[in-house]
């Protein structure tokens, strides 16, 4: 047991690293006193928020922050349709799913209509972690195996089982002995070979399992490789990966917690960009725009035996308030054509960022799909530049724009604005970014 | 992999077992189509609910049910203070805990004030399962062990890790090889020996672990042994059990998902009835009166190393809406003295049930504390009578009163009314119960 504070979260506030305003110091102190050591704040100078509206977060003192980071409040903060749906249903009924209720059925049918017909069942949890945990339980039951394959810097959640296949949590959360990693499809560094290298990695992982007598349960993949550094391309190779895991007796699980609900701009679900049909799909974060609701969608034959024999009950999962929130989110995405907006705004933002890369050599790559955008920050020879990345993230925060970082080298800017982003927000983002790019000497305010 | 439908849930609706009203058949059919095989309904004839208010649930057709089962809506269904708190906060802010926010600190301080001073940290999750899962992760980290001791028919939740130490899930969810069971403190059958038998069980379990080279991580105990059959007495022996697990290097975890938040009538937390100071406490169900919020409370030195090194982040856990709901619940419990009410109503209900036991020999035992009540249903020689238990549960449902069953023999009526129960509800409950007791020939309506 090491007592060194973990440094695997690149963008964490380090207590005592720099002086804070007094009111903020007091909050930090209260927080450490009651919440303890496990909680992290973001940014060298954390932010204090008391209100959110649309793309904006506000401090009690009236500072405002453009939220270009949060993949939960996908419709914008405090969206009135969601808030009203929650308020209405919370005053009528919120009980468990062992009674017949219309809300869960109405929502489930509408949700399943967004999937290919073969994905015909849905099950509800409270968090994406619970969804991935349930998917893993089902995969183990169905296959009789335990082995898991994930990408190099994957994040799938924080339950005991799921944290064991979430290498991005860092060395203090060790991988399980049954967990095997494959390279991420890093087409910035691997170029045209990226897909082949991932697929070869799956073969190597399956061989390594076999050599240890470990039977495969699943290959689980974030369909846009968010914590690996966001790789929207290459595409389509995931179908071949799914074929390999199935041939070895395992399941293919698409983790859509990041790429789902239209974020990629062209498809409701990230796996559709790859023309792969998953056995199980997991979803979470934006599903309730902040209300705790998540779940899995599945081919019914995959969950049938598990369901008959092991059953599943999640006290709050799929309750009527959760379903009302989720229904409001789905209806708004569809009626306001937010997926289209994500595509247009994402294209516009990436174009502007790519233009900056001509003048600022530290921008090694601009990539992504829709409003899931990665900007790779490098030194000479494409070497990951974590220091400059941290400077940019904190510089943006000082200018009132919230982003963070990801990737194995902690050197990819993670940009995930709400799907309601507008051209003026792209302008604000780019202006702030150029300002901090052009002033390498300081992360301080203009 | 067996394909027989599991029968370990005593009170489950069996599709096709008896004819249902047509609208209900249609809902059951929709449910099976979209939710699949894992979901269970309660009762031979399920109930269809569309509204809840106070102690009552209502069907769209206006049938009403006295809810004497649900340990989530502890303040009553759709409590206005909770609904308003949720509505207000959902329209203002619901974002993650990596920004400074007042709501989580205000609630945490108020919550911790209900604990002994040594319990000085709180961490938030979305469900009781996630709370127990996190407690187990911490216990493993802190102790370097993996071994878990639980009671014979314990239920602690449904994540992959936690389901492995939840024997009540039945034989299709096998225990982990690192999990060891001890008898429940069944003072109905074991009498004055009950405590000693449990404590001896802990010794035997620790020996069994040692013989297998398994290092102990934790003893985890529902402080009122709900799924074991509800044992409010004997008391105090848990302090000795805690001493034993600590001497062996493990932690003592009090699972307060069932016994917490005043349900036992005399103490906010069930462990206080036993004069034991836990290392970790987990809580959930009634914490948000239906809003998905749960968590752990801990002695800060227990979570310190885990927190520094492994960190913890739960996207929805502790968000401002969850904290607003939880704050409204805690304030209401305190300002309306609901713990006192639970004690008085629980005493009254148990007294009336005990009086019935003189006339109805199938009532073997009436026990519990506050509004956590178990009624053991037996045949000759205290043999568990699951058939009669199922008849009583379904008979009560036909008379509009909702309860369920628990215990290793599925023969203990599980009675958990909301803490706002009033004398007239006790009357309704007892009248329905006597009616069904006195008509052994039928579970049908009067």
Interface residues (C-beta under 8 A of the other chain):
Chain A: X1 X2 X3 X4 X5 X6 X9 X24 X27 X28 X30 X31 X33 X34 X35 X36 X37 X38 X39 X40 X41 X42 X46 X47 X48 X49 X50 X51 X52 X57 X60 X70 X72 X73 X77 X78 X80 X82 X83 X86 X87 X90 X91 X92 X93 X94 X95 X96 X97 X98 X99 X100 X101 X102 X104 X105 X108 X109 X112 X120 X121 X122 X123 X125 X126 X127 X128 X129 X130 X133 X134 X136 X137 X140 X141 X144 X158 X159 X160 X161 X162 X163 X169 X172 X173 X284 X285 X289 X290 X291 X292 X293 X298 X300 X303 X304 X305 X306 X307 X308 X309 X310 X311 X312 X313 X314 X315 X316 X317 X319 X321 X322
Chain B: X1 X2 X3 X4 X5 X6 X9 X24 X27 X28 X30 X31 X33 X34 X35 X36 X37 X38 X39 X40 X41 X42 X46 X47 X48 X49 X50 X51 X52 X57 X60 X70 X72 X73 X77 X78 X80 X82 X83 X86 X87 X90 X91 X92 X93 X94 X95 X96 X97 X98 X99 X100 X101 X102 X104 X105 X108 X109 X112 X120 X121 X122 X123 X125 X126 X127 X128 X129 X130 X133 X134 X136 X137 X140 X141 X144 X158 X159 X160 X161 X162 X163 X169 X172 X173 X284 X285 X289 X290 X291 X292 X293 X298 X300 X303 X304 X305 X306 X307 X308 X309 X310 X311 X312 X313 X314 X315 X316 X317 X319 X321 X322
